């Protein structure tokens, strides 16, 4: 009789516990369902700060989606995990680590690294193993010129980065005539610069200087001296954060003060203000995304404002667009996985190829090459109050642009 009572209690306990396990997000029949994403990111080296922003965006998305039980796959939910390595801002190292993620760590899907050079290398490995990669920070067209089927980019292409700054400039002063463009000798920056040159000339501007400096250069004063001699109305820098800091510091030392001062990457980053202090004032930066944009959606963040609120609470600062674009990369995966109803890589790849979704970051839609040519750029400007505001396009601007750039000797 005692054995019968014990057996009955065990059966009752099993009957209670099993349904609870089956209904809990991320479990199926007592076995945890997980989706593992992998990424090689720049945690050290030249692109460490931008890599940090990408890492933060990935992590914030994972935290928020797991609060909701994970990503829906068919009739169950799977929790999300991340495996990340430091590629040391080196393309060869990035490729090695992406291969390790696929062959040793057995990740199911790949997030992109920072920078077009690293992304170019990483996507070749992804294609070799037929593993989808959603690229959050590699905008060079050469990444997508190889006929690959497994690479997709959330961000606008490099050639369009500077269009907003040029449009803003002419809207402020239609008498502007000349442009100088200084360029980091790297694939992304060269594409940005050529796109800016072509667009400026199409608007009737004369490009009076167009030259490049070595990647990783520490002294470009001779180039800036040449630019000063041209006295351009508009000065554009095509490079990365460290390049923008170098151009500003050496321009100040030389007294180079154009009417418009803008960069492809750098001014929108919190690190730009921290490194330059008041010298960041009046400088414009191209932006893939800003916290003030008016997107509203049903993704895990809902709006740029909510993403900003969550990011600031977790990391103590306003997010850069790099953080937003990496979070958007995982949202692209989520929507593709939900559409596919499967974790089969080829089915998810096909769902990514046909994705058309308006996220908190903007439109996520890819052309036949895998590029996102559907999402516009914005422009931000550093103000003397220590904050950075969206100033273009007009319909989303929170402040009117400050014009002209205040000369160094007048501050």
Protein Blocks (a to p, Z undefined) as FASTA:
>chain_A
ZZmmmmmmmmmmmmmmmmmmmmpghiaehiacdddddddddfedjklmmmmmmmmmmmmm
mmmmmmnopacehjaccddddddddehhpaklmmmmmmmmmmmnopabdcddedjklmmm
mmmmmmmnopacddfbbcbfklmmnopakbccfbdcfklmmmmmmmmmmmmomkbfbdcd
dddddfklmmmmmmmmmmmmmnopacfbdcdddehiabfklmmmmmmmnopabdcddddf
klmmmmmmmmmmnopacfbdcdfbhjlpmklmmmnmmmlgopacddfbdfkbccdcfbfn
opaklmmmmmmmmnopacdfklmmmmmmmmmmmmmmmmnopabfklmmmmmmmgccddfk
bpcdddfkopafkbccddddddfkopacdfbdfklocbdcddddddfklZZ
